[in-house]
Amino acid sequence: MTDYERIGRFIYAFHRICGPVEGLSTDALPKSVSPEVAARAASLAQRFKLLEKDFAAATDEAFASTLVEAAAVRALIDNSGQGH
């Protein structure tokens, strides 16, 4: 698979799981999100941008672990303010 196909699939999967990376900024997050979750979301956004920038050097494991973290962060954001 070419590098462009890899990064394209990664970006598509990330957006399906977590939405646009801009939505992970502190200003875009719901006010009910804890500071810890906001920090984790910011870290995830930074990680996404680094992988996007240097995708040719990124491993499949880095893509996969970022998608796992995206799902976890999305769940935490979605559950914020619901008593979880």
Contacts in CASP RR format, 6 or more apart in sequence:
PFRMAT RR
TARGET T0000
AUTHOR 0000-0000-0000
METHOD contacts of the structure
MODEL  1
MTDYERIGRFIYAFHRICGPVEGLSTDALPKSVSPEVAARAASLAQRFKL
LEKDFAAATDEAFASTLVEAAAVRALIDNSGQGH
3 55 0 8 1.000
3 56 0 8 1.000
6 55 0 8 1.000
6 58 0 8 1.000
6 60 0 8 1.000
6 63 0 8 1.000
7 51 0 8 1.000
7 52 0 8 1.000
7 55 0 8 1.000
7 58 0 8 1.000
10 51 0 8 1.000
10 55 0 8 1.000
10 58 0 8 1.000
10 63 0 8 1.000
10 66 0 8 1.000
10 67 0 8 1.000
11 52 0 8 1.000
13 67 0 8 1.000
14 21 0 8 1.000
14 48 0 8 1.000
14 66 0 8 1.000
14 67 0 8 1.000
14 70 0 8 1.000
17 67 0 8 1.000
17 70 0 8 1.000
17 71 0 8 1.000
17 74 0 8 1.000
18 24 0 8 1.000
18 44 0 8 1.000
18 70 0 8 1.000
18 71 0 8 1.000
18 73 0 8 1.000
18 74 0 8 1.000
19 74 0 8 1.000
21 45 0 8 1.000
21 48 0 8 1.000
21 49 0 8 1.000
22 28 0 8 1.000
22 45 0 8 1.000
23 29 0 8 1.000
23 45 0 8 1.000
24 41 0 8 1.000
24 42 0 8 1.000
24 44 0 8 1.000
24 45 0 8 1.000
24 73 0 8 1.000
25 41 0 8 1.000
25 42 0 8 1.000
25 45 0 8 1.000
26 38 0 8 1.000
26 41 0 8 1.000
26 42 0 8 1.000
29 37 0 8 1.000
29 38 0 8 1.000
29 41 0 8 1.000
29 77 0 8 1.000
30 77 0 8 1.000
30 80 0 8 1.000
30 81 0 8 1.000
32 80 0 8 1.000
32 81 0 8 1.000
33 41 0 8 1.000
33 76 0 8 1.000
33 77 0 8 1.000
33 80 0 8 1.000
34 80 0 8 1.000
37 73 0 8 1.000
37 76 0 8 1.000
37 77 0 8 1.000
37 80 0 8 1.000
40 69 0 8 1.000
40 73 0 8 1.000
40 76 0 8 1.000
41 73 0 8 1.000
41 77 0 8 1.000
44 66 0 8 1.000
44 69 0 8 1.000
44 70 0 8 1.000
44 73 0 8 1.000
47 66 0 8 1.000
47 69 0 8 1.000
48 66 0 8 1.000
48 70 0 8 1.000
51 58 0 8 1.000
51 62 0 8 1.000
51 63 0 8 1.000
51 66 0 8 1.000
END
